[in-house]
Amino acid sequence: MQKHLNKLASSAACIGLFLIGCVMAGLGLVVMFYLVLFALVAAALGLLAAPLLGFVGQTAKENAEKVAA
């Protein structure tokens, strides 16, 4: 009987360790997905801001030409 209880306890410990490993792997994936999401948001903001920055640069260049003329 003691042998069966030892096997049962060992099996329960292994199952618990496996479940903890699955949870940790899931948390790692969630963190990676959040980092990817942050990178995509930064890239999208860069794409949205690029025309505005070009317009500001063009206006500054025109103003510099007016001052020089």
C-alpha positions, 0 to 999 in steps of 0.5 A: 500500500505504501508503494502505491501511495508513493507512486501517487504522490510522485505522479501528483508532483510531476503533474503539478510541476508540468502545470506550473511549467505550462503556466510559466510558458504561457506568461512568457508568451504573453510578455513577448506578445505585449512587446510585439504589440508595443513595437507594432504601435510604435511603428504605426505611430512612426508611419502616421507621423512621417508625413507630418514631419516631412511637411514641417521640414519642407515648411522650414526649408521654404522659410529659410529660402524666403529669409535668404532671398 
